[in-house]
Every structure is written in structure tokens, then in C-alpha cells.
Amino acid sequence: MVFCSLNRTFALMLKTKYYKVAEHLFGVTAEADDFELMKNYEPFLCGDAPAGETAFAITIEDGEGVDYTEELRQDDEGQEIICGKTADGRSVFEFSWLHQTAGFLVCSNDYRGGTLIVKGQYRKLAIDNTLMVLYALATAAHGTALFHAAVVSHEDKAYMFLGKSGTGKSTHARLWLKYINGTALVNDDNPVVRVFDKEHVTVYGSPWSGKTPCYRNVSYPLGGIVLLSQAPYNKIRRLKGIEAYAALVPSISGKRWDSRIADGLHQTENALAQSVRIWHLECLPDEEAAKVCQESVER
């Protein structure tokens, strides 16, 4: 009887809130302390019971480790994500920072529901990674892609900068902000792109923005995509066909060994390569690079 009473007390402490990112609704059930860690989500808050179907929903709780079989391991500057399966076939994602586990996401195979089991001190990292992963997977079949990119807006359109880590995406965005009047930062690391049809491709701000806190609930028509690479000169050229398609793939988050996710991302990438102008900019980190880029993409 005492155990049942404790369960009821725990349930009463939980609350569910809903958020909308790029028009996709999702729900989070957690304690108040966890919502205090989610200030970056507040611009996307929809309230406690909004109308509409959720793309996914999660519950956050404390707990211990989860047994699973590893499928893939990804490491990015000390932040690691290990993907796997439980014995009963559910998907598992273990998140860690500097080799210390932050939490385990255990979710259904359609990625529409899951539980984040938090373990250790990096609680916010576990929450952010869980929501990013589930968002990318649950929306992949709906013309939606979560990019690793920086985005600026200028004259009612947005321009997205791609490239490997350390290439200078954030630096190039800052050059636009400094030298091109009327430019604003939309997102510095994880914007969302939705393809509604070939005439309507939209880029959105998101609650995830890397090291730069830019959590704006805004959207713009996507005016162009620029793949950056460092060079001792500034030169830009248009990419088409397979080159345009190949420029997109490394910058889009997704579980590509899952055929359902891979098919959805392929359709989105193919549509983007056909309907959005894409360039390759070899550049220095200087004013001329921003001006060369702007003149081409807005021409």
C-alpha cells in the first residue's frame, strides 16, 4: 500500500507540456525541475492541451542503465550517442558526455513514443539530445529535415550555410550579420527545413542552436543553400544534380540504416536538390566572402 501511494504521489508531480517546432507538435511529461532546464523550448510552447496530433511524446524519469545490443556509435567532440536495440526489439539511444552516461532513450519503433531515463549529472544534455533525436526520426517521413547548419535571414528569405565541423558556418553567418545590413540570425546550429512542395520550401528556427543561444520561433522561405569550404581565396559556383544532392546529405540528421527513415530523408533531399538553389563557396573568413556569397544567392 505504501508503494502504491508513492506511485500516485510521483504521478501527481508530473506535468505534460506541448511544443510546436516547424508545425510539428510534440509532448513532454516531466517534473517541474526538468521544465526549468527547458528554457530554450519556451518560444515554442503551445500550452498544456493544444489541439492536433502529436508527432511524438516522451516521459522523463530517473533510473538506472538499460540493457541493449549496440548498432552504431557516433562521437562529436566528446559528446557520444550510441544506438541499439533491447531484447524485445525497442530502439535505444544512450547519450554521454566525456564518457559519462547522461541518459537512455527507449522508444517505440515508429519513434512516436518513448521514455528518457536520466542517469548522472548531464540532465539537460540528455533532454536536448532525446528531443532532437526523436524529432528528426518522427518527422523524417513528412518532408522534414533537421540540419546541422547556420541560417540567416535577409529581405524576407533565409540562407543556410553547410559544412563540416570547424569549416566556419557560424563565422560566415556572423560576417553576414556584420557586413550585410538587414541580416538576422535565424539559428546557429540546428534549423529545420520542410518541403511542402517544389514551390514551398521553408526553414524554421528551433530550440536547438549549438553554442550560440538563438531559439527563435520564426520561419522564412528558403532562398538558397551554401556549402562552405576554407580556401585562400573567395570563389562561388552553383551546384546541380548529383552534386547538389551530395552536398545536403552529410548535414542532415537521421538513422539512415532504418529504411523508413532513409526513404523519407531521400525524398526530402531529392526535392531540395531540385527546387532550392545550392552553391559551393570556397572562402576566407572576411567581408569579401560574405559579399560574394550574397551577390550570388540573391541574384
C-alpha positions as CSV (number, residue, x, y, z in Angstrom):
1,M,0.0,0.0,0.0
2,V,2.9,2.4,0.7
3,F,4.3,1.6,-2.7
4,C,1.0,2.4,-4.4
5,S,0.8,5.7,-2.5
6,L,4.3,6.7,-3.6
7,N,3.4,5.9,-7.2
8,R,0.3,8.2,-7.0
9,T,2.4,11.0,-5.4
10,F,5.0,10.7,-8.2
11,A,2.3,10.8,-10.9
12,L,0.8,13.9,-9.3
13,M,4.2,15.6,-9.6
14,L,4.4,15.1,-13.3
15,K,3.0,17.6,-15.8
16,T,2.7,17.5,-19.6
17,K,3.6,20.4,-21.9
18,Y,3.3,20.7,-25.6
19,Y,5.6,22.3,-28.1
20,K,5.5,23.1,-31.8
21,V,8.6,23.2,-34.0
22,A,8.2,23.7,-37.8
23,E,4.5,23.0,-37.3
24,H,5.1,19.6,-35.8
25,L,3.6,19.2,-32.3
26,F,5.2,17.1,-29.5
27,G,4.6,16.5,-25.9
28,V,6.9,16.2,-22.8
29,T,5.8,14.7,-19.5
30,A,8.2,15.6,-16.7
31,E,8.6,17.2,-13.2
32,A,8.8,20.9,-12.8
33,D,12.6,20.8,-12.3
34,D,13.0,19.4,-15.8
35,F,10.9,22.1,-17.4
36,E,13.2,24.6,-15.7
37,L,16.0,23.2,-17.7
38,M,14.0,23.7,-20.9
39,K,14.0,27.5,-21.2
40,N,15.1,27.2,-24.8
41,Y,11.8,25.5,-25.6
42,E,9.6,28.2,-24.2
43,P,9.3,30.2,-27.5
44,F,7.8,27.0,-29.0
45,L,5.4,26.3,-26.1
46,C,1.8,25.6,-27.1
47,G,0.2,25.1,-23.6
48,D,-1.0,22.1,-21.7
49,A,-3.6,20.7,-24.1
50,P,-3.4,22.0,-27.6
51,A,-5.5,20.6,-30.5
52,G,-3.8,18.4,-33.1
53,E,-2.0,15.1,-33.3
54,T,1.5,14.9,-31.8
55,A,4.4,13.8,-33.9
56,F,5.8,12.1,-30.7
57,A,5.7,12.2,-26.9
58,I,8.2,11.4,-24.2
59,T,8.2,10.9,-20.4
60,I,11.3,11.9,-18.4
61,E,12.2,9.9,-15.3
62,D,15.2,8.9,-13.2
63,G,16.6,5.4,-13.3
64,E,19.5,3.1,-14.0
65,G,21.0,1.6,-17.1
66,V,19.3,-0.2,-19.9
67,D,20.5,-3.5,-21.5
68,Y,20.8,-3.3,-25.2
69,T,22.7,-4.5,-28.2
70,E,24.8,-1.8,-29.8
71,E,24.2,-1.0,-33.5
72,L,26.2,2.2,-34.1
73,R,28.3,4.7,-32.2
74,Q,28.7,8.4,-33.0
75,D,31.2,10.8,-31.3
76,D,31.3,14.5,-31.8
77,E,33.8,16.5,-29.7
78,G,33.3,14.5,-26.6
79,Q,29.5,14.1,-27.0
80,E,28.6,10.5,-27.8
81,I,25.4,8.8,-29.0
82,I,25.2,5.0,-29.0
83,C,22.3,3.5,-30.9
84,G,21.0,0.0,-30.2
85,K,18.1,-2.4,-29.6
86,T,16.6,-4.0,-26.5
87,A,16.0,-7.8,-26.3
88,D,12.3,-7.1,-27.1
89,G,13.2,-5.0,-30.2
90,R,12.7,-1.5,-29.0
91,S,15.1,1.3,-30.1
92,V,17.6,2.6,-27.5
93,F,19.9,5.7,-27.6
94,E,22.5,6.2,-24.9
95,F,23.8,9.8,-24.5
96,S,27.1,10.5,-22.9
97,W,29.4,13.5,-22.3
98,L,33.1,12.9,-21.8
99,H,32.5,9.1,-21.3
100,Q,29.9,9.7,-18.6
101,T,26.4,8.5,-19.3
102,A,23.7,11.2,-19.2
103,G,20.6,9.1,-20.1
104,F,18.9,6.4,-22.1
105,L,16.1,7.0,-24.5
106,V,14.0,3.9,-25.0
107,C,11.3,4.3,-27.7
108,S,8.9,2.6,-29.9
109,N,10.0,1.5,-33.4
110,D,7.8,4.2,-35.0
111,Y,9.6,6.8,-32.9
112,R,6.3,8.3,-31.7
113,G,6.6,7.5,-28.1
114,G,9.4,6.9,-25.6
115,T,10.9,7.3,-22.1
116,L,14.1,9.1,-21.3
117,I,15.8,7.5,-18.3
118,V,18.1,10.1,-16.9
119,K,21.3,9.0,-15.1
120,G,24.1,11.3,-13.9
121,Q,24.7,15.0,-13.8
122,Y,24.2,15.9,-17.5
123,R,20.5,16.1,-17.4
124,K,19.9,18.9,-19.8
125,L,22.2,17.2,-22.4
126,A,20.1,14.1,-22.1
127,I,16.8,16.0,-22.6
128,D,18.1,18.0,-25.6
129,N,19.6,15.0,-27.3
130,T,16.4,13.0,-26.7
131,L,14.1,15.6,-28.2
132,M,16.4,16.3,-31.2
133,V,16.7,12.5,-32.0
134,L,13.0,11.8,-31.7
135,Y,12.1,14.9,-33.6
136,A,14.4,14.1,-36.5
137,L,13.2,10.4,-36.7
138,A,9.4,11.0,-36.1
139,T,9.2,13.7,-38.8
140,A,11.5,12.2,-41.4
141,A,8.6,10.8,-43.4
142,H,6.9,14.2,-43.6
143,G,9.2,16.2,-45.8
144,T,11.1,17.4,-42.8
145,A,14.9,17.5,-42.1
146,L,16.9,18.7,-39.1
147,F,20.1,20.2,-40.5
148,H,23.5,20.8,-38.9
149,A,23.8,24.3,-40.3
150,A,23.7,28.1,-39.6
151,V,20.9,30.2,-41.1
152,V,20.5,33.9,-41.6
153,S,17.5,35.9,-42.9
154,H,17.8,38.8,-45.3
155,E,15.0,40.6,-47.2
156,D,12.3,38.1,-46.3
157,K,14.2,35.0,-47.2
158,A,16.7,32.8,-45.4
159,Y,20.0,31.4,-46.5
160,M,21.5,28.2,-45.0
161,F,25.3,27.6,-44.6
162,L,26.5,23.9,-44.5
163,G,29.9,22.4,-44.0
164,K,32.0,20.0,-41.8
165,S,32.5,20.9,-38.2
166,G,35.1,23.7,-38.0
167,T,34.5,24.8,-41.6
168,G,33.2,28.2,-40.5
169,K,29.4,28.1,-40.7
170,S,28.9,30.3,-37.7
171,T,31.8,32.6,-38.8
172,H,30.2,33.1,-42.2
173,A,26.8,33.8,-40.6
174,R,28.5,36.4,-38.4
175,L,30.1,38.0,-41.5
176,W,26.6,38.5,-43.0
177,L,25.4,40.0,-39.7
178,K,28.4,42.4,-39.6
179,Y,28.6,43.5,-43.3
180,I,25.2,43.0,-44.8
181,N,22.5,45.4,-43.5
182,G,19.2,43.9,-42.5
183,T,20.6,40.4,-41.8
184,A,19.3,38.5,-38.7
185,L,20.4,35.2,-37.3
186,V,17.7,32.5,-37.5
187,N,19.6,29.6,-36.0
188,D,23.3,28.8,-35.5
189,D,23.4,25.0,-35.5
190,N,20.1,23.0,-35.9
191,P,17.5,24.6,-38.1
192,V,14.5,22.6,-39.5
193,V,13.6,22.6,-43.2
194,R,10.2,21.5,-44.5
195,V,9.4,20.7,-48.1
196,F,5.7,21.2,-48.7
197,D,6.0,21.1,-52.5
198,K,8.6,22.3,-55.1
199,E,7.3,25.9,-54.8
200,H,7.1,26.0,-51.0
201,V,10.3,25.1,-49.0
202,T,10.5,26.7,-45.6
203,V,13.3,26.9,-43.0
204,Y,12.4,27.3,-39.3
205,G,14.2,28.2,-36.1
206,S,14.4,25.5,-33.4
207,P,15.0,25.0,-29.7
208,W,18.5,23.6,-30.6
209,S,21.2,26.0,-31.6
210,G,24.6,24.7,-30.5
211,K,26.9,27.0,-28.7
212,T,25.0,30.2,-29.7
213,P,21.7,30.7,-27.8
214,C,19.4,31.6,-30.7
215,Y,16.0,29.9,-30.1
216,R,13.7,31.9,-32.4
217,N,10.2,30.6,-33.3
218,V,10.4,32.1,-36.8
219,S,10.2,30.8,-40.4
220,Y,11.2,32.0,-43.9
221,P,11.1,30.8,-47.4
222,L,14.5,29.1,-48.1
223,G,16.2,31.3,-50.6
224,G,19.4,29.2,-51.0
225,I,21.8,26.7,-49.5
226,V,25.6,27.3,-49.5
227,L,28.2,24.6,-48.8
228,L,31.3,26.2,-47.3
229,S,34.9,25.1,-47.5
230,Q,38.0,27.0,-46.4
231,A,40.3,28.4,-49.1
232,P,42.9,31.2,-49.6
233,Y,40.5,33.0,-51.9
234,N,36.8,33.6,-52.4
235,K,35.1,31.7,-55.2
236,I,31.5,30.5,-55.6
237,R,29.8,28.2,-58.1
238,R,26.3,26.7,-58.5
239,L,25.8,23.0,-57.8
240,K,23.2,21.0,-59.7
241,G,22.1,17.4,-60.0
242,I,24.0,14.8,-58.0
243,E,26.5,17.4,-56.7
244,A,23.6,19.4,-55.2
245,Y,22.1,16.2,-53.6
246,A,25.5,15.1,-52.3
247,A,26.1,18.5,-50.7
248,L,23.0,18.0,-48.5
249,V,23.3,14.5,-47.1
250,P,26.2,14.9,-44.6
251,S,24.4,17.8,-42.9
252,I,21.0,16.1,-42.2
253,S,20.4,14.1,-39.0
254,G,18.8,10.7,-39.3
255,K,19.0,7.0,-38.6
256,R,19.9,6.0,-42.2
257,W,20.2,2.3,-41.6
258,D,16.5,2.3,-40.9
259,S,14.9,2.0,-44.4
260,R,11.8,4.0,-43.4
261,I,14.0,6.9,-42.2
262,A,16.3,6.7,-45.2
263,D,13.5,6.7,-47.7
264,G,11.9,9.8,-46.1
265,L,15.2,11.7,-46.0
266,H,16.0,10.7,-49.6
267,Q,12.7,12.1,-50.8
268,T,13.3,15.4,-48.9
269,E,16.9,15.6,-50.1
270,N,15.9,14.9,-53.7
271,A,13.2,17.6,-53.5
272,L,15.6,20.1,-52.1
273,A,18.2,19.4,-54.7
274,Q,15.6,20.0,-57.4
275,S,13.8,23.0,-56.0
276,V,16.3,25.1,-54.0
277,R,19.4,26.7,-55.5
278,I,22.6,25.3,-54.0
279,W,26.2,26.7,-54.2
280,H,29.7,25.8,-53.1
281,L,31.6,28.7,-51.6
282,E,35.4,28.3,-51.2
283,C,36.2,31.2,-49.0
284,L,38.3,33.2,-46.5
285,P,36.7,34.5,-43.2
286,D,36.4,38.0,-44.5
287,E,34.0,40.7,-45.7
288,E,34.5,39.9,-49.4
289,A,33.4,36.3,-48.8
290,A,30.0,37.5,-47.4
291,K,29.6,40.0,-50.2
292,V,30.5,37.4,-52.9
293,C,28.0,34.9,-51.4
294,Q,25.2,37.4,-51.0
295,E,25.5,38.7,-54.6
296,S,25.2,35.2,-56.0
297,V,22.5,33.7,-53.8
298,E,20.2,36.8,-54.1
299,R,20.8,37.3,-57.8
